[in-house]
């Protein structure tokens, strides 16, 4: 899994989480990312619309029902 995949997995498991909590989760999982790699992955996931950011905390962006139906229909 790449850095974005690990960060997404961590946020998925943690819910609303800050950088420290995400870093701790990744360290405990045996995946060491530098602060720069973590920040770049978070920024990319927010830009892609995968994560939602409020202040210093992140969570998976809630999916809309229309998007869920589209994904189920077309395997997204």
N, CA, C and O atoms as a GROMACS GRO file, in nm:
protein
  304
    1UNK      N    1   0.085  -0.117   0.000
    1UNK     CA    2   0.000   0.000   0.000
    1UNK      C    3   0.090   0.124   0.000
    1UNK      O    4   0.194   0.126   0.066
    2UNK      N    5   0.050   0.225  -0.074
    2UNK     CA    6   0.128   0.349  -0.078
    2UNK      C    7   0.090   0.438   0.041
    2UNK      O    8   0.004   0.403   0.121
    3UNK      N    9   0.154   0.554   0.051
    3UNK     CA   10   0.133   0.643   0.165
    3UNK      C   11  -0.012   0.687   0.175
    3UNK      O   12  -0.069   0.689   0.284
    4UNK      N   13  -0.074   0.723   0.061
    4UNK     CA   14  -0.214   0.766   0.064
    4UNK      C   15  -0.304   0.652   0.110
    4UNK      O   16  -0.400   0.676   0.184
    5UNK      N   17  -0.275   0.531   0.068
    5UNK     CA   18  -0.355   0.416   0.110
    5UNK      C   19  -0.346   0.393   0.260
    5UNK      O   20  -0.446   0.365   0.325
    6UNK      N   21  -0.226   0.405   0.316
    6UNK     CA   22  -0.208   0.388   0.459
    6UNK      C   23  -0.278   0.499   0.538
    6UNK      O   24  -0.341   0.472   0.640
    7UNK      N   25  -0.268   0.621   0.490
    7UNK     CA   26  -0.332   0.733   0.560
    7UNK      C   27  -0.483   0.717   0.554
    7UNK      O   28  -0.552   0.740   0.653
    8UNK      N   29  -0.535   0.679   0.439
    8UNK     CA   30  -0.679   0.658   0.427
    8UNK      C   31  -0.724   0.547   0.522
    8UNK      O   32  -0.827   0.561   0.589
    9UNK      N   33  -0.650   0.440   0.528
    9UNK     CA   34  -0.683   0.329   0.619
    9UNK      C   35  -0.684   0.376   0.764
    9UNK      O   36  -0.774   0.341   0.840
   10UNK      N   37  -0.585   0.455   0.802
   10UNK     CA   38  -0.577   0.504   0.939
   10UNK      C   39  -0.697   0.592   0.972
   10UNK      O   40  -0.758   0.576   1.078
   11UNK      N   41  -0.731   0.684   0.883
   11UNK     CA   42  -0.844   0.775   0.908
   11UNK      C   43  -0.975   0.697   0.911
   11UNK      O   44  -1.064   0.727   0.990
   12UNK      N   45  -0.985   0.598   0.825
   12UNK     CA   46  -1.105   0.514   0.823
   12UNK      C   47  -1.124   0.444   0.958
   12UNK      O   48  -1.236   0.436   1.008
   13UNK      N   49  -1.018   0.394   1.015
   13UNK     CA   50  -1.024   0.323   1.142
   13UNK      C   51  -1.043   0.417   1.261
   13UNK      O   52  -1.106   0.380   1.360
   14UNK      N   53  -0.988   0.539   1.252
   14UNK     CA   54  -0.989   0.630   1.365
   14UNK      C   55  -1.109   0.723   1.369
   14UNK      O   56  -1.144   0.774   1.476
   15UNK      N   57  -1.173   0.747   1.257
   15UNK     CA   58  -1.278   0.848   1.253
   15UNK      C   59  -1.214   0.986   1.247
   15UNK      O   60  -1.112   1.002   1.180
   16UNK      N   61  -1.270   1.085   1.316
   16UNK     CA   62  -1.208   1.217   1.320
   16UNK      C   63  -1.073   1.204   1.390
   16UNK      O   64  -1.066   1.162   1.505
   17UNK      N   65  -0.967   1.239   1.320
   17UNK     CA   66  -0.834   1.222   1.377
   17UNK      C   67  -0.742   1.335   1.332
   17UNK      O   68  -0.754   1.387   1.221
   18UNK      N   69  -0.651   1.371   1.420
   18UNK     CA   70  -0.549   1.469   1.390
   18UNK      C   71  -0.422   1.400   1.341
   18UNK      O   72  -0.414   1.278   1.339
   19UNK      N   73  -0.325   1.480   1.301
   19UNK     CA   74  -0.199   1.424   1.249
   19UNK      C   75  -0.130   1.333   1.350
   19UNK      O   76  -0.080   1.227   1.313
   20UNK      N   77  -0.128   1.374   1.476
   20UNK     CA   78  -0.060   1.291   1.578
   20UNK      C   79  -0.125   1.154   1.590
   20UNK      O   80  -0.055   1.053   1.598
   21UNK      N   81  -0.258   1.149   1.593
   21UNK     CA   82  -0.327   1.021   1.607
   21UNK      C   83  -0.304   0.933   1.484
   21UNK      O   84  -0.285   0.812   1.496
   22UNK      N   85  -0.305   0.995   1.368
   22UNK     CA   86  -0.280   0.920   1.245
   22UNK      C   87  -0.138   0.866   1.246
   22UNK      O   88  -0.115   0.749   1.213
   23UNK      N   89  -0.041   0.950   1.283
   23UNK     CA   90   0.099   0.907   1.289
   23UNK      C   91   0.117   0.793   1.388
   23UNK      O   92   0.188   0.697   1.360
   24UNK      N   93   0.052   0.803   1.504
   24UNK     CA   94   0.061   0.697   1.605
   24UNK      C   95   0.004   0.566   1.551
   24UNK      O   96   0.063   0.460   1.571
   25UNK      N   97  -0.111   0.573   1.484
   25UNK     CA   98  -0.173   0.454   1.426
   25UNK      C   99  -0.079   0.389   1.325
   25UNK      O  100  -0.060   0.267   1.326
   26UNK      N  101  -0.021   0.471   1.240
   26UNK     CA  102   0.070   0.418   1.138
   26UNK      C  103   0.195   0.356   1.201
   26UNK      O  104   0.242   0.252   1.157
   27UNK      N  105   0.248   0.422   1.304
   27UNK     CA  106   0.365   0.367   1.373
   27UNK      C  107   0.333   0.231   1.436
   27UNK      O  108   0.413   0.138   1.427
   28UNK      N  109   0.216   0.221   1.499
   28UNK     CA  110   0.177   0.095   1.562
   28UNK      C  111   0.151  -0.014   1.458
   28UNK      O  112   0.168  -0.133   1.487
   29UNK      N  113   0.111   0.026   1.336
   29UNK     CA  114   0.087  -0.070   1.229
   29UNK      C  115   0.218  -0.110   1.160
   29UNK      O  116   0.219  -0.197   1.073
   30UNK      N  117   0.327  -0.045   1.199
   30UNK     CA  118   0.457  -0.078   1.140
   30UNK      C  119   0.488  -0.003   1.012
   30UNK      O  120   0.583  -0.035   0.942
   31UNK      N  121   0.408   0.097   0.980
   31UNK     CA  122   0.429   0.177   0.860
   31UNK      C  123   0.480   0.314   0.902
   31UNK      O  124   0.406   0.395   0.958
   32UNK      N  125   0.606   0.340   0.875
   32UNK     CA  126   0.666   0.466   0.916
   32UNK      C  127   0.664   0.564   0.799
   32UNK      O  128   0.722   0.539   0.694
   33UNK      N  129   0.595   0.676   0.821
   33UNK     CA  130   0.592   0.784   0.724
   33UNK      C  131   0.654   0.907   0.788
   33UNK      O  132   0.635   0.933   0.907
   34UNK      N  133   0.728   0.982   0.710
   34UNK     CA  134   0.782   1.108   0.762
   34UNK      C  135   0.667   1.208   0.774
   34UNK      O  136   0.560   1.187   0.717
   35UNK      N  137   0.690   1.315   0.848
   35UNK     CA  138   0.586   1.418   0.862
   35UNK      C  139   0.550   1.476   0.726
   35UNK      O  140   0.434   1.505   0.697
   36UNK      N  141   0.652   1.493   0.642
   36UNK     CA  142   0.629   1.547   0.508
   36UNK      C  143   0.541   1.453   0.426
   36UNK      O  144   0.447   1.498   0.361
   37UNK      N  145   0.572   1.323   0.429
   37UNK     CA  146   0.492   1.226   0.354
   37UNK      C  147   0.348   1.224   0.404
   37UNK      O  148   0.254   1.217   0.324
   38UNK      N  149   0.330   1.230   0.537
   38UNK     CA  150   0.197   1.230   0.595
   38UNK      C  151   0.120   1.354   0.549
   38UNK      O  152   0.005   1.344   0.506
   39UNK      N  153   0.183   1.471   0.558
   39UNK     CA  154   0.115   1.595   0.519
   39UNK      C  155   0.082   1.596   0.370
   39UNK      O  156  -0.025   1.642   0.331
   40UNK      N  157   0.172   1.544   0.287
   40UNK     CA  158   0.145   1.538   0.143
   40UNK      C  159   0.029   1.443   0.114
   40UNK      O  160  -0.056   1.473   0.030
   41UNK      N  161   0.026   1.329   0.182
   41UNK     CA  162  -0.083   1.233   0.162
   41UNK      C  163  -0.216   1.292   0.207
   41UNK      O  164  -0.317   1.277   0.139
   42UNK      N  165  -0.217   1.359   0.322
   42UNK     CA  166  -0.340   1.422   0.370
   42UNK      C  167  -0.388   1.528   0.272
   42UNK      O  168  -0.507   1.534   0.240
   43UNK      N  169  -0.298   1.613   0.225
   43UNK     CA  170  -0.335   1.719   0.131
   43UNK      C  171  -0.390   1.660   0.001
   43UNK      O  172  -0.489   1.710  -0.053
   44UNK      N  173  -0.326   1.554  -0.048
   44UNK     CA  174  -0.373   1.491  -0.172
   44UNK      C  175  -0.511   1.428  -0.153
   44UNK      O  176  -0.596   1.442  -0.241
   45UNK      N  177  -0.534   1.361  -0.041
   45UNK     CA  178  -0.663   1.298  -0.017
   45UNK      C  179  -0.774   1.402   0.002
   45UNK      O  180  -0.888   1.378  -0.039
   46UNK      N  181  -0.742   1.514   0.063
   46UNK     CA  182  -0.841   1.622   0.076
   46UNK      C  183  -0.871   1.680  -0.063
   46UNK      O  184  -0.987   1.703  -0.096
   47UNK      N  185  -0.767   1.703  -0.144
   47UNK     CA  186  -0.785   1.758  -0.278
   47UNK      C  187  -0.866   1.664  -0.367
   47UNK      O  188  -0.943   1.710  -0.452
   48UNK      N  189  -0.850   1.532  -0.349
   48UNK     CA  190  -0.923   1.434  -0.428
   48UNK      C  191  -1.067   1.415  -0.379
   48UNK      O  192  -1.147   1.349  -0.445
   49UNK      N  193  -1.099   1.474  -0.264
   49UNK     CA  194  -1.234   1.460  -0.211
   49UNK      C  195  -1.256   1.334  -0.131
   49UNK      O  196  -1.370   1.300  -0.100
   50UNK      N  197  -1.149   1.263  -0.098
   50UNK     CA  198  -1.160   1.141  -0.020
   50UNK      C  199  -1.176   1.173   0.128
   50UNK      O  200  -1.253   1.108   0.198
   51UNK      N  201  -1.103   1.275   0.175
   51UNK     CA  202  -1.109   1.315   0.315
   51UNK      C  203  -1.172   1.453   0.328
   51UNK      O  204  -1.167   1.536   0.237
   52UNK      N  205  -1.232   1.474   0.444
   52UNK     CA  206  -1.288   1.603   0.481
   52UNK      C  207  -1.200   1.657   0.593
   52UNK      O  208  -1.159   1.582   0.681
   53UNK      N  209  -1.172   1.786   0.590
   53UNK     CA  210  -1.087   1.848   0.692
   53UNK      C  211  -1.164   1.957   0.763
   53UNK      O  212  -1.228   2.042   0.701
   54UNK      N  213  -1.157   1.953   0.896
   54UNK     CA  214  -1.211   2.061   0.979
   54UNK      C  215  -1.103   2.098   1.078
   54UNK      O  216  -1.072   2.023   1.170
   55UNK      N  217  -1.046   2.214   1.057
   55UNK     CA  218  -0.936   2.257   1.143
   55UNK      C  219  -0.818   2.164   1.125
   55UNK      O  220  -0.765   2.149   1.015
   56UNK      N  221  -0.777   2.101   1.234
   56UNK     CA  222  -0.662   2.009   1.232
   56UNK      C  223  -0.704   1.863   1.228
   56UNK      O  224  -0.619   1.775   1.244
   57UNK      N  225  -0.832   1.835   1.206
   57UNK     CA  226  -0.881   1.698   1.211
   57UNK      C  227  -0.934   1.654   1.075
   57UNK      O  228  -0.981   1.736   0.995
   58UNK      N  229  -0.924   1.525   1.050
   58UNK     CA  230  -0.963   1.467   0.922
   58UNK      C  231  -1.056   1.349   0.944
   58UNK      O  232  -1.050   1.282   1.047
   59UNK      N  233  -1.142   1.323   0.845
   59UNK     CA  234  -1.224   1.203   0.843
   59UNK      C  235  -1.257   1.171   0.698
   59UNK      O  236  -1.240   1.255   0.609
   60UNK      N  237  -1.304   1.049   0.676
   60UNK     CA  238  -1.347   1.015   0.542
   60UNK      C  239  -1.468   1.100   0.506
   60UNK      O  240  -1.556   1.120   0.589
   61UNK      N  241  -1.471   1.149   0.386
   61UNK     CA  242  -1.584   1.231   0.341
   61UNK      C  243  -1.705   1.140   0.327
   61UNK      O  244  -1.697   1.035   0.262
   62UNK      N  245  -1.816   1.179   0.386
   62UNK     CA  246  -1.938   1.098   0.371
   62UNK      C  247  -1.976   1.088   0.224
   62UNK      O  248  -1.971   1.185   0.150
   63UNK      N  249  -2.013   0.968   0.184
   63UNK     CA  250  -2.050   0.945   0.045
   63UNK      C  251  -2.198   0.972   0.027
   63UNK      O  252  -2.280   0.945   0.115
   64UNK      N  253  -2.231   1.027  -0.088
   64UNK     CA  254  -2.372   1.053  -0.118
   64UNK      C  255  -2.436   0.924  -0.168
   64UNK      O  256  -2.368   0.836  -0.221
   65UNK      N  257  -2.565   0.914  -0.151
   65UNK     CA  258  -2.636   0.793  -0.195
   65UNK      C  259  -2.626   0.776  -0.346
   65UNK      O  260  -2.614   0.663  -0.394
   66UNK      N  261  -2.632   0.885  -0.419
   66UNK     CA  262  -2.620   0.876  -0.564
   66UNK      C  263  -2.485   0.821  -0.605
   66UNK      O  264  -2.475   0.739  -0.696
   67UNK      N  265  -2.381   0.866  -0.538
   67UNK     CA  266  -2.246   0.817  -0.566
   67UNK      C  267  -2.234   0.669  -0.531
   67UNK      O  268  -2.171   0.593  -0.605
   68UNK      N  269  -2.292   0.628  -0.418
   68UNK     CA  270  -2.289   0.487  -0.379
   68UNK      C  271  -2.357   0.400  -0.483
   68UNK      O  272  -2.305   0.294  -0.519
   69UNK      N  273  -2.472   0.444  -0.532
   69UNK     CA  274  -2.545   0.368  -0.632
   69UNK      C  275  -2.463   0.357  -0.760
   69UNK      O  276  -2.458   0.250  -0.821
   70UNK      N  277  -2.401   0.465  -0.801
   70UNK     CA  278  -2.316   0.466  -0.920
   70UNK      C  279  -2.200   0.368  -0.904
   70UNK      O  280  -2.169   0.291  -0.995
   71UNK      N  281  -2.136   0.373  -0.786
   71UNK     CA  282  -2.023   0.283  -0.760
   71UNK      C  283  -2.065   0.137  -0.762
   71UNK      O  284  -1.994   0.053  -0.815
   72UNK      N  285  -2.180   0.106  -0.703
   72UNK     CA  286  -2.228  -0.032  -0.704
   72UNK      C  287  -2.259  -0.078  -0.846
   72UNK      O  288  -2.228  -0.191  -0.884
   73UNK      N  289  -2.320   0.011  -0.924
   73UNK     CA  290  -2.360  -0.024  -1.060
   73UNK      C  291  -2.240  -0.046  -1.150
   73UNK      O  292  -2.238  -0.140  -1.230
   74UNK      N  293  -2.140   0.042  -1.138
   74UNK     CA  294  -2.027   0.037  -1.229
   74UNK      C  295  -1.898  -0.012  -1.164
   74UNK      O  296  -1.791  -0.002  -1.224
   75UNK      N  297  -1.906  -0.064  -1.041
   75UNK     CA  298  -1.790  -0.124  -0.977
   75UNK      C  299  -1.684  -0.024  -0.938
   75UNK      O  300  -1.565  -0.058  -0.941
   76UNK      N  301  -1.719   0.098  -0.902
   76UNK     CA  302  -1.622   0.202  -0.866
   76UNK      C  303  -1.578   0.188  -0.732
   76UNK      O  304  -1.496   0.268  -0.685
   0.00000   0.00000   0.00000
